[in-house]
Amino acid sequence: MRNILTSLIVLLATPVLAASGPFVSLSNTNFVVLIAFLLFVGLLIYLKVPGKLSGMLDERANGIQSELDEARSLREEAQSILAEYERKQKEVQNQADQIILHAKEEAKNAAAAAKDNLKASIKRRLASAEDQILSAQTAAVKEVKDTAVIVAIAAAKDVISSGMNASHANELIETAIKDTNGKFH
């Protein structure tokens, strides 16, 4: 390590050796530059520039540290808010799932009730239709009977008025009965 340091100093000092004349002379520009540099460094130390620089750097480091702390706290706050919103989202999702299940159950119940109502309505209509058919059948039978009575009276009237014999009257009655049977069906 010492050898490397010594060789580095020799390499840096080569411009001094290249100067002509004595090194400690005001006519040697390298010496004048060295004196000016040393005075400048001395002035900087006298004015406490390194302390001010380190103070400024420390102040800047403290500012950066406070910004990092603030960013960390903001990040933690954002994570807590995110966790809260995720929890709320899960709660809302659970509520939505429950609402959907409840709606499906209500829809099934409503469908079953509508089905029962439809069955009851169909039964009522069938009963009403059967009553109407029975009423129509009764009316048709009554009408046929009334027609048979009218036909029998007319046949009797014809028999009486024409003075027919009994065999001819029986034939007319048989025809009237056949006509009546045809009207029943």
Secondary structure by P-SEA (a helix, b strand, c coil): caaaaaaaaaaaacccccccccccccccaaaaaaaaaaaaaaaaaaaaaaaaaaaaaaaaaaaaaaaaaaaaaaaaaaaaaaaaaaaaaaaaaaaaaaaaaaaaaaaaaaaaaaaaaaaaaaaaaaaaaaaaaaaaaaaaaaaaaaaaaaaaaaaaaaaaaacccaaaaaaaaaaaaaaaaaaac
